[in-house]
Amino acid sequence: MVLDLSNFDEVDTPQRVLIDWDFAAHGIWRILSAEALSAPEPRGSWGPRKVAAVDHPRPWSDLLSSGLLDALQEWNDTGETLLGPRGSPLRVGPELDTFWALAAELAKRTQKELGPGYEVLYQTPQGAWRWVLPPAARALR
């Protein structure tokens, strides 16, 4: 079977999301498209904006369940503990393997909740990004 990807660029490009930890983060990141990266900068000031004292919705709460958001936050916090300045990948052994395995599981859950309009990637222990469902597999659906 030959997969014809000659008009793949004409298909609506899905939004991409990365499951990865960072300090004081949520464990999930939006990956900007080439179009978004090359768009002109918006007009206005880039300084801190004055925000009214109101509660802001939790990031991603309009797209993901609170259970998944809690799991992503807990996973991100674990990443800070294991891989942050006080942690060491050389000291943690199996805990680190469990941490990276959970990244793959959380990415699969995220893909399921976001649906086909999104491509979800996650970071592997080697630092590479891996798709939950690669684009070629998506093209076959």
Helices and strands as residue ranges (DSSP letters): G 8-10, E 15-19, E 28-31, H 34-38, H 66-83, H 89-92, H 94-114, E 118-123, E 129-131, H 135-140
